Amino acid sequence: MLQRTHPRRGAVRRIEPTGKQALARLAGSLPGGDLKAALERLLRGQARSDGEDQPLEGEERESHGGDK
């Protein structure tokens, strides 16, 4: 029997407060660009979903052969 080693679609993932602070510091230290914009979107998405059971925006699943 095949066991899943990755989360199912729609699994809730939250960033802990210390992780959010670290990401905010990192975003603040970066020059403008795609990485900074992505970190800021991630942090805004987390702020909106605090208290709600929603997955991270734009989360992509890995493809594992025939595993659907």
NUKOL-487795 format. One record per residue (C-alpha): residue in one letter; residue number from 0; y, z, x. Coordinates in nm, 2 decimals. Example, Ala and Ser with C-alpha at 12.3 -4.5 7.8 and 13.67 -1.06 7.14 Angstrom:
<nodes>
node residuo:A&num:0&c2:-0.45&c3:0.78&c1:1.23;
node residuo:S&num:1&c2:-0.11&c3:0.71&c1:1.37;
</nodes>
This chain:
<nodes>
node residuo:M&num:0&c2:0.00&c3:0.00&c1:0.00;
node residuo:L&num:1&c2:0.34&c3:-0.10&c1:0.13;
node residuo:Q&num:2&c2:0.59&c3:0.19&c1:0.17;
node residuo:R&num:3&c2:0.96&c3:0.14&c1:0.16;
node residuo:T&num:4&c2:1.15&c3:0.25&c1:0.46;
node residuo:H&num:5&c2:1.49&c3:0.15&c1:0.33;
node residuo:P&num:6&c2:1.68&c3:0.28&c1:0.03;
node residuo:R&num:7&c2:1.63&c3:0.12&c1:-0.31;
node residuo:R&num:8&c2:1.91&c3:-0.09&c1:-0.45;
node residuo:G&num:9&c2:2.17&c3:0.14&c1:-0.62;
node residuo:A&num:10&c2:2.08&c3:0.44&c1:-0.41;
node residuo:V&num:11&c2:2.38&c3:0.67&c1:-0.38;
node residuo:R&num:12&c2:2.52&c3:0.71&c1:-0.03;
node residuo:R&num:13&c2:2.80&c3:0.95&c1:0.05;
node residuo:I&num:14&c2:3.00&c3:1.01&c1:0.36;
node residuo:E&num:15&c2:3.04&c3:1.38&c1:0.45;
node residuo:P&num:16&c2:3.39&c3:1.51&c1:0.49;
node residuo:T&num:17&c2:3.36&c3:1.53&c1:0.87;
node residuo:G&num:18&c2:3.24&c3:1.17&c1:0.87;
node residuo:K&num:19&c2:3.54&c3:1.06&c1:0.66;
node residuo:Q&num:20&c2:3.78&c3:1.24&c1:0.89;
node residuo:A&num:21&c2:3.62&c3:1.07&c1:1.19;
node residuo:L&num:22&c2:3.64&c3:0.72&c1:1.03;
node residuo:A&num:23&c2:4.00&c3:0.78&c1:0.93;
node residuo:R&num:24&c2:4.09&c3:0.88&c1:1.29;
node residuo:L&num:25&c2:3.91&c3:0.57&c1:1.42;
node residuo:A&num:26&c2:4.08&c3:0.34&c1:1.17;
node residuo:G&num:27&c2:4.42&c3:0.49&c1:1.26;
node residuo:S&num:28&c2:4.35&c3:0.43&c1:1.63;
node residuo:L&num:29&c2:4.26&c3:0.06&c1:1.58;
node residuo:P&num:30&c2:4.51&c3:-0.23&c1:1.59;
node residuo:G&num:31&c2:4.53&c3:-0.44&c1:1.27;
node residuo:G&num:32&c2:4.22&c3:-0.65&c1:1.22;
node residuo:D&num:33&c2:3.90&c3:-0.70&c1:1.03;
node residuo:L&num:34&c2:3.73&c3:-0.37&c1:1.15;
node residuo:K&num:35&c2:4.03&c3:-0.16&c1:1.06;
node residuo:A&num:36&c2:4.06&c3:-0.32&c1:0.72;
node residuo:A&num:37&c2:3.68&c3:-0.27&c1:0.66;
node residuo:L&num:38&c2:3.71&c3:0.10&c1:0.75;
node residuo:E&num:39&c2:4.01&c3:0.15&c1:0.52;
node residuo:R&num:40&c2:3.82&c3:-0.02&c1:0.23;
node residuo:L&num:41&c2:3.52&c3:0.20&c1:0.30;
node residuo:L&num:42&c2:3.73&c3:0.51&c1:0.29;
node residuo:R&num:43&c2:3.92&c3:0.40&c1:-0.03;
node residuo:G&num:44&c2:3.59&c3:0.33&c1:-0.20;
node residuo:Q&num:45&c2:3.46&c3:0.67&c1:-0.10;
node residuo:A&num:46&c2:3.78&c3:0.84&c1:-0.24;
node residuo:R&num:47&c2:3.73&c3:0.65&c1:-0.57;
node residuo:S&num:48&c2:3.36&c3:0.74&c1:-0.60;
node residuo:D&num:49&c2:3.39&c3:1.11&c1:-0.51;
node residuo:G&num:50&c2:3.23&c3:1.28&c1:-0.80;
node residuo:E&num:51&c2:3.07&c3:0.96&c1:-0.93;
node residuo:D&num:52&c2:2.72&c3:0.83&c1:-0.86;
node residuo:Q&num:53&c2:2.80&c3:0.48&c1:-0.73;
node residuo:P&num:54&c2:2.68&c3:0.31&c1:-0.42;
node residuo:L&num:55&c2:2.91&c3:0.19&c1:-0.14;
node residuo:E&num:56&c2:3.10&c3:-0.13&c1:-0.22;
node residuo:G&num:57&c2:2.97&c3:-0.44&c1:-0.06;
node residuo:E&num:58&c2:2.65&c3:-0.28&c1:0.05;
node residuo:E&num:59&c2:2.40&c3:-0.54&c1:0.16;
node residuo:R&num:60&c2:2.03&c3:-0.50&c1:0.16;
node residuo:E&num:61&c2:1.80&c3:-0.60&c1:0.44;
node residuo:S&num:62&c2:1.54&c3:-0.86&c1:0.37;
node residuo:H&num:63&c2:1.19&c3:-0.75&c1:0.46;
node residuo:G&num:64&c2:0.97&c3:-1.06&c1:0.41;
node residuo:G&num:65&c2:0.80&c3:-1.06&c1:0.07;
node residuo:D&num:66&c2:0.91&c3:-0.70&c1:-0.01;
node residuo:K&num:67&c2:1.12&c3:-0.73&c1:-0.33;
</nodes>
